[in-house]
Amino acid sequence: MKRQLGLRRVTRDDLARHLREAEVLAAEAIGESSVYHCRAGAGESVAVSLPGGAGLIVELEVVRSPALERRRRKRAAAEAPPTD
């Protein structure tokens, strides 16, 4: 399993919902923006409130490798009778 960062642009309402549902571990204001380090059932995230009502949520996503599926296709192709 690989991990990668997932970035979502959200509205102010979605950001507020995320902050209500998660445990806020740390928060800091930087100019007109606020940054929140959160923990929820799915793991940790960073939520950013931007000027103008926009927001960002950065989460660690698990990316499953399709390697197993490739092996199954190769095995099935090797077992298939030749077509002439």
N, CA, C and O atoms as CSV, one atom per row, in Angstrom:
chain,resi,resn,atom,element,x,y,z
A,1,MET,N,N,0.825,-1.178,0.000
A,1,MET,CA,C,0.000,0.000,0.000
A,1,MET,C,C,0.873,1.246,0.000
A,1,MET,O,O,1.816,1.369,0.781
A,2,LYS,N,N,0.543,2.144,-0.874
A,2,LYS,CA,C,1.235,3.423,-0.926
A,2,LYS,C,C,0.359,4.476,-0.268
A,2,LYS,O,O,-0.861,4.337,-0.190
A,3,ARG,N,N,0.996,5.507,0.194
A,3,ARG,CA,C,0.268,6.630,0.773
A,3,ARG,C,C,0.604,7.884,-0.009
A,3,ARG,O,O,1.741,8.083,-0.439
A,4,GLN,N,N,-0.393,8.718,-0.186
A,4,GLN,CA,C,-0.170,9.995,-0.847
A,4,GLN,C,C,-1.076,11.038,-0.204
A,4,GLN,O,O,-2.080,10.706,0.426
A,5,LEU,N,N,-0.708,12.287,-0.372
A,5,LEU,CA,C,-1.513,13.359,0.184
A,5,LEU,C,C,-2.681,13.659,-0.748
A,5,LEU,O,O,-2.517,13.760,-1.964
A,6,GLY,N,N,-3.846,13.797,-0.161
A,6,GLY,CA,C,-5.029,14.170,-0.917
A,6,GLY,C,C,-5.412,15.589,-0.539
A,6,GLY,O,O,-5.445,15.926,0.644
A,7,LEU,N,N,-5.697,16.413,-1.512
A,7,LEU,CA,C,-6.027,17.816,-1.291
A,7,LEU,C,C,-7.438,18.069,-1.793
A,7,LEU,O,O,-7.753,17.787,-2.949
A,8,ARG,N,N,-8.289,18.604,-0.919
A,8,ARG,CA,C,-9.670,18.927,-1.310
A,8,ARG,C,C,-9.932,20.405,-1.060
A,8,ARG,O,O,-9.644,20.919,0.021
A,9,ARG,N,N,-10.470,21.077,-2.048
A,9,ARG,CA,C,-10.947,22.445,-1.867
A,9,ARG,C,C,-12.377,22.343,-1.357
A,9,ARG,O,O,-13.193,21.612,-1.919
A,10,VAL,N,N,-12.676,23.075,-0.295
A,10,VAL,CA,C,-14.000,22.982,0.313
A,10,VAL,C,C,-14.559,24.375,0.576
A,10,VAL,O,O,-13.834,25.370,0.570
A,11,THR,N,N,-15.858,24.414,0.804
A,11,THR,CA,C,-16.516,25.667,1.179
A,11,THR,C,C,-16.329,25.891,2.676
A,11,THR,O,O,-15.875,25.004,3.399
A,12,ARG,N,N,-16.681,27.071,3.121
A,12,ARG,CA,C,-16.582,27.393,4.552
A,12,ARG,C,C,-17.453,26.443,5.377
A,12,ARG,O,O,-17.047,26.025,6.461
A,13,ASP,N,N,-18.649,26.095,4.875
A,13,ASP,CA,C,-19.542,25.180,5.598
A,13,ASP,C,C,-18.939,23.784,5.718
A,13,ASP,O,O,-19.012,23.162,6.778
A,14,ASP,N,N,-18.343,23.291,4.629
A,14,ASP,CA,C,-17.709,21.968,4.667
A,14,ASP,C,C,-16.513,21.953,5.616
A,14,ASP,O,O,-16.275,20.966,6.312
A,15,LEU,N,N,-15.767,23.052,5.636
A,15,LEU,CA,C,-14.627,23.150,6.538
A,15,LEU,C,C,-15.102,23.157,7.992
A,15,LEU,O,O,-14.511,22.490,8.841
A,16,ALA,N,N,-16.164,23.906,8.278
A,16,ALA,CA,C,-16.718,23.944,9.635
A,16,ALA,C,C,-17.213,22.563,10.055
A,16,ALA,O,O,-17.018,22.165,11.204
A,17,ARG,N,N,-17.849,21.826,9.144
A,17,ARG,CA,C,-18.320,20.468,9.440
A,17,ARG,C,C,-17.141,19.548,9.747
A,17,ARG,O,O,-17.199,18.739,10.673
A,18,HIS,N,N,-16.080,19.677,8.966
A,18,HIS,CA,C,-14.883,18.859,9.196
A,18,HIS,C,C,-14.300,19.134,10.586
A,18,HIS,O,O,-13.916,18.206,11.297
A,19,LEU,N,N,-14.238,20.399,10.962
A,19,LEU,CA,C,-13.677,20.762,12.261
A,19,LEU,C,C,-14.572,20.307,13.415
A,19,LEU,O,O,-14.067,19.960,14.482
A,20,ARG,N,N,-15.891,20.302,13.218
A,20,ARG,CA,C,-16.796,19.817,14.267
A,20,ARG,C,C,-16.669,18.311,14.465
A,20,ARG,O,O,-16.749,17.820,15.591
A,21,GLU,N,N,-16.470,17.574,13.366
A,21,GLU,CA,C,-16.428,16.116,13.429
A,21,GLU,C,C,-15.073,15.585,13.878
A,21,GLU,O,O,-14.982,14.440,14.319
A,22,ALA,N,N,-14.033,16.379,13.776
A,22,ALA,CA,C,-12.681,15.935,14.116
A,22,ALA,C,C,-12.245,16.541,15.444
A,22,ALA,O,O,-12.813,17.528,15.911
A,23,GLU,N,N,-11.243,15.940,16.032
A,23,GLU,CA,C,-10.609,16.499,17.227
A,23,GLU,C,C,-9.502,17.435,16.750
A,23,GLU,O,O,-8.595,17.005,16.037
A,24,VAL,N,N,-9.566,18.699,17.133
A,24,VAL,CA,C,-8.551,19.673,16.731
A,24,VAL,C,C,-7.385,19.569,17.707
A,24,VAL,O,O,-7.529,19.887,18.888
A,25,LEU,N,N,-6.230,19.126,17.215
A,25,LEU,CA,C,-5.041,18.933,18.045
A,25,LEU,C,C,-4.260,20.229,18.229
A,25,LEU,O,O,-3.678,20.464,19.288
A,26,ALA,N,N,-4.248,21.068,17.200
A,26,ALA,CA,C,-3.519,22.342,17.264
A,26,ALA,C,C,-4.152,23.294,16.253
A,26,ALA,O,O,-4.700,22.868,15.236
A,27,ALA,N,N,-4.065,24.577,16.546
A,27,ALA,CA,C,-4.593,25.596,15.643
A,27,ALA,C,C,-3.702,26.827,15.719
A,27,ALA,O,O,-3.168,27.165,16.776
A,28,GLU,N,N,-3.555,27.488,14.576
A,28,GLU,CA,C,-2.739,28.700,14.547
A,28,GLU,C,C,-3.261,29.619,13.457
A,28,GLU,O,O,-3.611,29.170,12.365
A,29,ALA,N,N,-3.308,30.897,13.760
A,29,ALA,CA,C,-3.714,31.905,12.786
A,29,ALA,C,C,-2.463,32.499,12.153
A,29,ALA,O,O,-1.502,32.846,12.839
A,30,ILE,N,N,-2.498,32.606,10.835
A,30,ILE,CA,C,-1.391,33.186,10.087
A,30,ILE,C,C,-2.002,34.222,9.156
A,30,ILE,O,O,-2.560,33.877,8.114
A,31,GLY,N,N,-1.899,35.488,9.531
A,31,GLY,CA,C,-2.540,36.537,8.744
A,31,GLY,C,C,-4.048,36.355,8.785
A,31,GLY,O,O,-4.639,36.281,9.863
A,32,GLU,N,N,-4.676,36.284,7.613
A,32,GLU,CA,C,-6.122,36.087,7.528
A,32,GLU,C,C,-6.500,34.616,7.422
A,32,GLU,O,O,-7.679,34.289,7.294
A,33,SER,N,N,-5.521,33.733,7.472
A,33,SER,CA,C,-5.770,32.297,7.359
A,33,SER,C,C,-5.605,31.623,8.718
A,33,SER,O,O,-4.886,32.111,9.590
A,34,SER,N,N,-6.283,30.499,8.873
A,34,SER,CA,C,-6.133,29.677,10.069
A,34,SER,C,C,-5.789,28.265,9.639
A,34,SER,O,O,-6.318,27.762,8.647
A,35,VAL,N,N,-4.899,27.624,10.389
A,35,VAL,CA,C,-4.459,26.267,10.085
A,35,VAL,C,C,-4.794,25.389,11.277
A,35,VAL,O,O,-4.501,25.746,12.419
A,36,TYR,N,N,-5.411,24.233,11.013
A,36,TYR,CA,C,-5.841,23.313,12.068
A,36,TYR,C,C,-5.257,21.927,11.818
A,36,TYR,O,O,-5.360,21.397,10.712
A,37,HIS,N,N,-4.651,21.348,12.837
A,37,HIS,CA,C,-4.180,19.971,12.786
A,37,HIS,C,C,-5.264,19.139,13.451
A,37,HIS,O,O,-5.556,19.337,14.630
A,38,CYS,N,N,-5.862,18.215,12.715
A,38,CYS,CA,C,-7.029,17.479,13.200
A,38,CYS,C,C,-6.781,15.973,13.208
A,38,CYS,O,O,-5.932,15.458,12.481
A,39,ARG,N,N,-7.544,15.289,14.048
A,39,ARG,CA,C,-7.545,13.824,14.073
A,39,ARG,C,C,-8.990,13.363,14.059
A,39,ARG,O,O,-9.815,13.841,14.837
A,40,ALA,N,N,-9.287,12.428,13.165
A,40,ALA,CA,C,-10.626,11.850,13.071
A,40,ALA,C,C,-10.469,10.343,12.922
A,40,ALA,O,O,-9.352,9.827,12.934
A,41,GLY,N,N,-11.575,9.648,12.784
A,41,GLY,CA,C,-11.541,8.197,12.656
A,41,GLY,C,C,-10.707,7.726,11.474
A,41,GLY,O,O,-10.087,6.665,11.544
A,42,ALA,N,N,-10.681,8.488,10.398
A,42,ALA,CA,C,-9.948,8.091,9.194
A,42,ALA,C,C,-8.462,8.426,9.272
A,42,ALA,O,O,-7.707,8.032,8.384
A,43,GLY,N,N,-8.023,9.134,10.299
A,43,GLY,CA,C,-6.621,9.503,10.429
A,43,GLY,C,C,-6.472,10.987,10.701
A,43,GLY,O,O,-7.400,11.639,11.180
A,44,GLU,N,N,-5.304,11.513,10.395
A,44,GLU,CA,C,-5.020,12.914,10.653
A,44,GLU,C,C,-5.198,13.747,9.389
A,44,GLU,O,O,-5.091,13.249,8.269
A,45,SER,N,N,-5.474,15.034,9.606
A,45,SER,CA,C,-5.640,15.948,8.483
A,45,SER,C,C,-5.167,17.330,8.895
A,45,SER,O,O,-4.999,17.622,10.079
A,46,VAL,N,N,-4.957,18.163,7.906
A,46,VAL,CA,C,-4.655,19.576,8.108
A,46,VAL,C,C,-5.744,20.340,7.367
A,46,VAL,O,O,-5.942,20.148,6.168
A,47,ALA,N,N,-6.447,21.205,8.087
A,47,ALA,CA,C,-7.498,22.021,7.494
A,47,ALA,C,C,-7.029,23.468,7.494
A,47,ALA,O,O,-6.477,23.952,8.482
A,48,VAL,N,N,-7.251,24.155,6.379
A,48,VAL,CA,C,-6.800,25.536,6.235
A,48,VAL,C,C,-7.994,26.392,5.842
A,48,VAL,O,O,-8.653,26.135,4.835
A,49,SER,N,N,-8.263,27.410,6.645
A,49,SER,CA,C,-9.302,28.383,6.341
A,49,SER,C,C,-8.631,29.557,5.626
A,49,SER,O,O,-7.742,30.204,6.180
A,50,LEU,N,N,-9.060,29.822,4.400
A,50,LEU,CA,C,-8.448,30.867,3.579
A,50,LEU,C,C,-9.328,32.111,3.534
A,50,LEU,O,O,-10.537,32.017,3.748
A,51,PRO,N,N,-8.744,33.268,3.261
A,51,PRO,CA,C,-9.559,34.482,3.115
A,51,PRO,C,C,-10.570,34.307,1.979
A,51,PRO,O,O,-10.285,33.639,0.984
A,52,GLY,N,N,-11.729,34.898,2.131
A,52,GLY,CA,C,-12.738,34.808,1.078
A,52,GLY,C,C,-13.692,33.647,1.245
A,52,GLY,O,O,-14.545,33.432,0.384
A,53,GLY,N,N,-13.578,32.890,2.327
A,53,GLY,CA,C,-14.518,31.805,2.587
A,53,GLY,C,C,-14.130,30.452,2.025
A,53,GLY,O,O,-14.871,29.487,2.215
A,54,ALA,N,N,-13.019,30.343,1.354
A,54,ALA,CA,C,-12.588,29.050,0.820
A,54,ALA,C,C,-11.782,28.294,1.871
A,54,ALA,O,O,-11.336,28.874,2.861
A,55,GLY,N,N,-11.606,27.026,1.651
A,55,GLY,CA,C,-10.812,26.229,2.570
A,55,GLY,C,C,-10.155,25.061,1.859
A,55,GLY,O,O,-10.525,24.704,0.741
A,56,LEU,N,N,-9.190,24.482,2.518
A,56,LEU,CA,C,-8.494,23.298,2.012
A,56,LEU,C,C,-8.432,22.259,3.114
A,56,LEU,O,O,-8.273,22.597,4.288
A,57,ILE,N,N,-8.556,21.004,2.739
A,57,ILE,CA,C,-8.345,19.901,3.673
A,57,ILE,C,C,-7.316,18.984,3.038
A,57,ILE,O,O,-7.497,18.506,1.919
A,58,VAL,N,N,-6.236,18.745,3.766
A,58,VAL,CA,C,-5.161,17.872,3.291
A,58,VAL,C,C,-5.192,16.624,4.161
A,58,VAL,O,O,-5.090,16.705,5.385
A,59,GLU,N,N,-5.335,15.460,3.512
A,59,GLU,CA,C,-5.418,14.191,4.236
A,59,GLU,C,C,-4.470,13.178,3.609
A,59,GLU,O,O,-4.126,13.270,2.430
A,60,LEU,N,N,-4.065,12.235,4.399
A,60,LEU,CA,C,-3.231,11.150,3.920
A,60,LEU,C,C,-4.151,10.063,3.376
A,60,LEU,O,O,-4.985,9.529,4.108
A,61,GLU,N,N,-4.004,9.738,2.108
A,61,GLU,CA,C,-4.843,8.731,1.466
A,61,GLU,C,C,-4.028,7.482,1.211
A,61,GLU,O,O,-2.848,7.556,0.867
A,62,VAL,N,N,-4.659,6.338,1.379
A,62,VAL,CA,C,-4.014,5.066,1.093
A,62,VAL,C,C,-4.372,4.683,-0.337
A,62,VAL,O,O,-5.548,4.608,-0.693
A,63,VAL,N,N,-3.361,4.446,-1.143
A,63,VAL,CA,C,-3.556,4.059,-2.532
A,63,VAL,C,C,-3.190,2.592,-2.648
A,63,VAL,O,O,-2.052,2.200,-2.389
A,64,ARG,N,N,-4.144,1.805,-3.032
A,64,ARG,CA,C,-3.891,0.363,-3.161
A,64,ARG,C,C,-3.271,0.072,-4.523
A,64,ARG,O,O,-3.728,0.554,-5.560
A,65,SER,N,N,-2.246,-0.708,-4.481
A,65,SER,CA,C,-1.535,-1.049,-5.701
A,65,SER,C,C,-2.333,-2.077,-6.505
A,65,SER,O,O,-2.847,-3.040,-5.936
A,66,PRO,N,N,-2.439,-1.884,-7.807
A,66,PRO,CA,C,-3.151,-2.861,-8.634
A,66,PRO,C,C,-2.284,-4.062,-9.005
A,66,PRO,O,O,-2.647,-4.809,-9.914
A,67,ALA,N,N,-1.157,-4.271,-8.339
A,67,ALA,CA,C,-0.233,-5.351,-8.697
A,67,ALA,C,C,-0.893,-6.718,-8.642
A,67,ALA,O,O,-0.654,-7.546,-9.522
A,68,LEU,N,N,-1.714,-6.977,-7.636
A,68,LEU,CA,C,-2.370,-8.272,-7.511
A,68,LEU,C,C,-3.276,-8.525,-8.700
A,68,LEU,O,O,-3.319,-9.639,-9.222
A,69,GLU,N,N,-3.996,-7.507,-9.132
A,69,GLU,CA,C,-4.890,-7.639,-10.280
A,69,GLU,C,C,-4.097,-7.963,-11.540
A,69,GLU,O,O,-4.549,-8.764,-12.358
A,70,ARG,N,N,-2.922,-7.357,-11.713
A,70,ARG,CA,C,-2.097,-7.650,-12.892
A,70,ARG,C,C,-1.666,-9.105,-12.890
A,70,ARG,O,O,-1.659,-9.753,-13.936
A,71,ARG,N,N,-1.304,-9.625,-11.720
A,71,ARG,CA,C,-0.877,-11.027,-11.654
A,71,ARG,C,C,-2.023,-11.950,-12.036
A,71,ARG,O,O,-1.809,-12.952,-12.718
A,72,ARG,N,N,-3.215,-11.630,-11.612
A,72,ARG,CA,C,-4.363,-12.479,-11.958
A,72,ARG,C,C,-4.607,-12.466,-13.459
A,72,ARG,O,O,-4.903,-13.508,-14.043
A,73,ARG,N,N,-4.490,-11.305,-14.090
A,73,ARG,CA,C,-4.706,-11.228,-15.538
A,73,ARG,C,C,-3.645,-12.019,-16.293
A,73,ARG,O,O,-3.960,-12.701,-17.268
A,74,LYS,N,N,-2.385,-11.935,-15.850
A,74,LYS,CA,C,-1.314,-12.677,-16.520
A,74,LYS,C,C,-1.539,-14.179,-16.387
A,74,LYS,O,O,-1.361,-14.928,-17.347
A,75,ARG,N,N,-1.933,-14.617,-15.182
A,75,ARG,CA,C,-2.168,-16.034,-14.944
A,75,ARG,C,C,-3.334,-16.525,-15.800
A,75,ARG,O,O,-3.256,-17.611,-16.375
A,76,ALA,N,N,-4.404,-15.751,-15.896
A,76,ALA,CA,C,-5.571,-16.138,-16.693
A,76,ALA,C,C,-5.200,-16.192,-18.179
A,76,ALA,O,O,-5.671,-17.071,-18.900
A,77,ALA,N,N,-4.370,-15.271,-18.636
A,77,ALA,CA,C,-3.949,-15.268,-20.030
A,77,ALA,C,C,-3.061,-16.473,-20.330
A,77,ALA,O,O,-3.126,-17.015,-21.433
A,78,ALA,N,N,-2.250,-16.899,-19.394
A,78,ALA,CA,C,-1.372,-18.045,-19.596
A,78,ALA,C,C,-2.164,-19.337,-19.627
A,78,ALA,O,O,-1.773,-20.284,-20.309
A,79,GLU,N,N,-3.282,-19.396,-18.894
A,79,GLU,CA,C,-4.104,-20.606,-18.850
A,79,GLU,C,C,-5.100,-20.679,-19.991
A,79,GLU,O,O,-5.629,-21.756,-20.267
A,80,ALA,N,N,-5.371,-19.573,-20.662
A,80,ALA,CA,C,-6.354,-19.541,-21.745
A,80,ALA,C,C,-5.806,-20.288,-22.954
A,80,ALA,O,O,-4.624,-20.169,-23.279
A,81,PRO,N,N,-6.668,-21.060,-23.624
A,81,PRO,CA,C,-6.220,-21.779,-24.828
A,81,PRO,C,C,-5.898,-20.799,-25.952
A,81,PRO,O,O,-6.553,-19.763,-26.070
A,82,PRO,N,N,-4.913,-21.106,-26.770
A,82,PRO,CA,C,-4.554,-20.198,-27.873
A,82,PRO,C,C,-5.691,-20.098,-28.884
A,82,PRO,O,O,-6.398,-21.076,-29.126
A,83,THR,N,N,-5.862,-18.947,-29.460
A,83,THR,CA,C,-6.892,-18.735,-30.478
A,83,THR,C,C,-6.207,-18.629,-31.827
A,83,THR,O,O,-5.402,-17.727,-32.060
A,84,ASP,N,N,-6.527,-19.541,-32.696
A,84,ASP,CA,C,-5.923,-19.536,-34.047
A,84,ASP,C,C,-6.976,-19.377,-35.087
A,84,ASP,O,O,-6.668,-19.349,-36.278
